[in-house]
Amino acid sequence: MAITEGAVVLPLGATGWKSVGGQLLASGVLLLSGHQDIGLRVRMGAAFGFFMAIAFGISALVTAMRGNLWYAAAICVAVLCSETLLILRCVDSEDFRLGTRMNAVASLPQLSQIAVSLIED
């Protein structure tokens, strides 16, 4: 008994490029929203904005690959790498760490020291 699976590829053409462009635009807007939330010290909103920015970037990459738009896929990879570097830079910024007991990128020894101090209290 043979099981076959067929992939459905939509003919995207110009429509596919508009879809990829819209998703990249949404990704950029969410990245800016997350950066603004860091300035307002709303960490949960910033985390959600950054997560959604990466999700839209990945969605744009998948759309470009399914539509055989390889130049768009290369642009999406460049945008994803840039967004990741910007997010890491924002998370490591001083504004994000103010008022917190633990850094966003805390190392394992720091985490163990915090856990020991919480247990001792």
Rosetta silent file (secondary structure, phi, psi, omega in degrees, C-alpha in Angstrom):
SEQUENCE: MAITEGAVVLPLGATGWKSVGGQLLASGVLLLSGHQDIGLRVRMGAAFGFFMAIAFGISALVTAMRGNLWYAAAICVAVLCSETLLILRCVDSEDFRLGTRMNAVASLPQLSQIAVSLIED
SCORE:     score description
SCORE:     0.000 S_00000001
   1 L     0.000  117.494 -177.366    0.000    0.000    0.000 S_00000001
   2 L   -98.812  136.254  177.523    1.631    3.194   -1.169 S_00000001
   3 L  -109.651  123.750  179.008    0.967    6.530    0.458 S_00000001
   4 L  -112.744  146.914  178.654    1.506    9.552   -1.705 S_00000001
   5 L  -129.036  124.790  179.958    1.670   13.116   -0.577 S_00000001
   6 L  -108.863  132.402  177.313    1.290   15.964   -2.993 S_00000001
   7 L   -90.292  133.736  178.603    2.453   19.468   -2.238 S_00000001
   8 L   -97.582  115.951  178.160    0.214   22.246   -3.415 S_00000001
   9 L  -111.766  120.561 -179.669    2.202   25.195   -4.699 S_00000001
  10 L   -79.237  140.974  174.177    0.194   28.251   -5.535 S_00000001
  11 L   -73.051  103.562 -171.490    1.195   30.254   -8.579 S_00000001
  12 L   -90.936  -51.188 -179.885    2.266   33.396   -6.751 S_00000001
  13 H    51.126 -128.259 -179.596    4.131   35.581   -9.244 S_00000001
  14 H   -67.424  -33.288  178.530    3.472   39.267   -8.549 S_00000001
  15 H   -64.216  -37.824  179.131    0.895   38.400   -5.907 S_00000001
  16 H   -64.727  -39.270  179.435    3.518   36.406   -4.019 S_00000001
  17 H   -65.729  -38.271  177.899    5.938   39.321   -3.956 S_00000001
  18 H   -64.794  -38.233  178.671    3.191   41.572   -2.547 S_00000001
  19 H   -65.777  -44.518  179.262    2.468   38.986    0.145 S_00000001
  20 H   -64.211  -43.548  179.072    6.145   38.676    1.065 S_00000001
  21 H   -62.396  -40.684  177.712    6.533   42.456    1.114 S_00000001
  22 H   -64.917  -39.464  178.434    3.497   42.860    3.350 S_00000001
  23 H   -68.752  -37.527  176.757    4.771   40.274    5.794 S_00000001
  24 H   -67.935  -36.046  176.421    8.190   41.924    5.919 S_00000001
  25 H   -64.361  -44.941  177.498    6.518   45.290    6.510 S_00000001
  26 H   -61.824  -38.157  178.188    4.475   43.832    9.375 S_00000001
  27 H   -62.631  -43.589  178.750    7.665   42.311   10.780 S_00000001
  28 H   -65.567  -40.135  178.792    9.403   45.694   10.750 S_00000001
  29 H   -64.665  -41.557  177.998    6.450   47.447   12.390 S_00000001
  30 H   -67.216  -33.877  175.912    6.344   44.838   15.163 S_00000001
  31 H   -63.714  -43.636  177.224   10.090   45.199   15.677 S_00000001
  32 H   -65.810  -36.350  177.293    9.653   48.954   16.144 S_00000001
  33 H   -63.723  -42.007  177.022    6.726   48.339   18.480 S_00000001
  34 H   -63.983  -38.936  178.044    8.868   46.046   20.627 S_00000001
  35 H   -64.864  -39.131  177.548   11.627   48.638   20.728 S_00000001
  36 H   -66.061  -38.662  178.126    9.109   51.268   21.850 S_00000001
  37 H   -64.508  -33.040  175.741    7.815   48.930   24.563 S_00000001
  38 H   -64.335  -41.755  177.932   11.362   48.564   25.890 S_00000001
  39 H   -62.988  -31.569  178.513   11.569   52.356   26.172 S_00000001
  40 L   -87.618    0.003 -179.122    8.294   52.338   28.102 S_00000001
  41 L    61.897   38.072  174.286    9.607   49.469   30.281 S_00000001
  42 L  -105.253   87.027 -171.175    6.795   47.114   29.234 S_00000001
  43 H   -68.457  -36.952 -178.990    8.865   43.952   28.986 S_00000001
  44 H   -67.519  -40.012  177.005    6.034   41.537   28.249 S_00000001
  45 H   -64.866  -37.869  178.568    4.820   43.696   25.364 S_00000001
  46 H   -65.894  -43.175  179.078    8.350   43.942   24.027 S_00000001
  47 H   -62.000  -41.592  179.088    8.805   40.175   24.165 S_00000001
  48 H   -65.461  -42.618  178.835    5.505   39.656   22.332 S_00000001
  49 H   -62.326  -42.739  179.269    6.408   42.232   19.680 S_00000001
  50 H   -66.518  -41.010  178.523    9.817   40.670   19.091 S_00000001
  51 H   -61.445  -45.150 -179.132    8.324   37.175   18.910 S_00000001
  52 H   -68.088  -33.280  177.317    5.722   38.271   16.373 S_00000001
  53 H   -62.544  -45.201  178.348    8.365   40.112   14.313 S_00000001
  54 H   -65.973  -39.138  179.824   10.396   36.927   13.999 S_00000001
  55 H   -63.133  -42.284  178.074    7.221   34.923   13.247 S_00000001
  56 H   -67.593  -35.750  177.251    6.264   37.276   10.398 S_00000001
  57 H   -63.982  -42.376  177.922    9.831   37.140    9.056 S_00000001
  58 H   -66.484  -40.238  178.252    9.771   33.337    9.005 S_00000001
  59 H   -62.169  -40.527  177.592    6.331   33.390    7.389 S_00000001
  60 H   -63.970  -40.203  178.685    7.628   35.711    4.665 S_00000001
  61 H   -63.373  -44.115  179.780   10.585   33.382    4.074 S_00000001
  62 H   -64.891  -41.930  178.551    8.321   30.330    3.744 S_00000001
  63 H   -61.730  -42.361  179.533    5.990   32.212    1.388 S_00000001
  64 H   -65.178  -39.979 -179.626    8.932   33.266   -0.782 S_00000001
  65 H   -69.848  -38.614  179.285   10.316   29.730   -0.923 S_00000001
  66 H   -70.082  -27.720  178.948    6.956   28.176   -1.799 S_00000001
  67 L   -89.991    6.335 -178.641    6.451   30.711   -4.548 S_00000001
  68 L    56.383   36.870  175.341    9.920   30.042   -6.000 S_00000001
  69 L  -100.440   80.030 -171.473   10.865   33.683   -5.429 S_00000001
  70 H   -68.820  -31.654  176.661   14.505   33.022   -4.598 S_00000001
  71 H   -67.113  -35.962  176.987   15.511   36.686   -4.660 S_00000001
  72 H   -69.547  -35.931  177.625   12.748   37.383   -2.134 S_00000001
  73 H   -64.448  -38.448  177.494   13.942   34.459   -0.002 S_00000001
  74 H   -65.319  -39.707  177.238   17.449   35.960    0.069 S_00000001
  75 H   -64.755  -41.077  179.150   15.992   39.293    1.165 S_00000001
  76 H   -63.065  -39.971  177.915   13.954   37.538    3.878 S_00000001
  77 H   -64.144  -42.294  178.105   17.055   35.784    5.225 S_00000001
  78 H   -63.573  -40.587  179.091   18.908   39.109    5.367 S_00000001
  79 H   -66.798  -42.051  178.597   15.963   40.739    7.160 S_00000001
  80 H   -62.215  -42.575  178.312   15.699   37.863    9.664 S_00000001
  81 H   -63.961  -42.833  179.159   19.410   38.071   10.482 S_00000001
  82 H   -64.446  -43.239  178.638   19.196   41.845   10.899 S_00000001
  83 H   -62.745  -41.536  179.642   16.121   41.585   13.114 S_00000001
  84 H   -62.181  -43.894  178.127   17.766   38.959   15.286 S_00000001
  85 H   -64.605  -40.471  178.247   20.843   41.131   15.793 S_00000001
  86 H   -66.018  -39.309  178.580   18.697   44.170   16.585 S_00000001
  87 H   -64.816  -44.449  178.343   16.596   42.191   19.067 S_00000001
  88 H   -62.328  -37.077  178.497   19.699   40.883   20.827 S_00000001
  89 H   -67.651  -40.533  178.592   21.073   44.402   20.964 S_00000001
  90 H   -67.492  -40.947 -179.377   17.813   45.762   22.415 S_00000001
  91 H   -66.786  -32.208 -179.754   17.552   42.980   24.981 S_00000001
  92 L   -84.074   -2.556 -176.961   21.116   43.604   26.075 S_00000001
  93 L   -71.586  162.382 -178.290   20.493   47.357   26.406 S_00000001
  94 H   -68.381  -33.129 -179.273   20.481   49.121   29.746 S_00000001
  95 H   -62.219  -35.691 -177.821   16.809   50.129   29.428 S_00000001
  96 H   -72.370  -31.258 -174.970   15.689   46.514   29.372 S_00000001
  97 H   -87.993  -16.695 -177.708   17.670   45.593   32.482 S_00000001
  98 L   -62.464  133.359  176.432   16.676   48.512   34.700 S_00000001
  99 L    82.139    2.493  178.894   14.474   47.485   37.571 S_00000001
 100 L  -108.092  153.307  178.844   14.966   43.756   37.138 S_00000001
 101 L   -84.358  -25.096 -176.627   16.755   41.442   39.473 S_00000001
 102 L  -128.213  135.891  177.054   18.035   39.233   36.671 S_00000001
 103 L   -67.106  156.442  179.096   19.432   40.219   33.271 S_00000001
 104 L   -67.618  -28.750 -179.589   17.706   38.979   30.151 S_00000001
 105 L  -118.903   51.655 -177.612   20.890   37.193   29.117 S_00000001
 106 L   -70.825  146.648  179.413   22.083   36.102   32.552 S_00000001
 107 L   -86.097  167.327 -177.709   24.765   33.467   32.731 S_00000001
 108 H   -61.096  -42.367  176.974   24.397   30.184   34.591 S_00000001
 109 H   -61.524  -37.362  177.886   26.555   31.252   37.601 S_00000001
 110 H   -64.686  -42.232  178.967   24.407   34.368   38.032 S_00000001
 111 H   -63.628  -39.802  179.774   21.246   32.276   37.917 S_00000001
 112 H   -68.019  -36.898  176.607   22.619   29.851   40.500 S_00000001
 113 H   -64.705  -40.441  178.444   23.587   32.735   42.817 S_00000001
 114 H   -65.875  -41.183  179.518   20.094   34.200   42.547 S_00000001
 115 H   -64.154  -40.819  179.302   18.528   30.786   43.229 S_00000001
 116 H   -65.394  -42.266  179.830   20.724   30.294   46.321 S_00000001
 117 H   -66.277  -33.340  177.284   19.862   33.751   47.660 S_00000001
 118 H   -70.534  -36.487  179.059   16.147   33.062   47.156 S_00000001
 119 H   -68.860  -39.059 -179.178   16.407   29.740   48.970 S_00000001
 120 H   -69.127  -27.920 -179.536   18.288   31.320   51.885 S_00000001
 121 L   -72.244    0.000    0.000   15.668   34.055   52.306 S_00000001
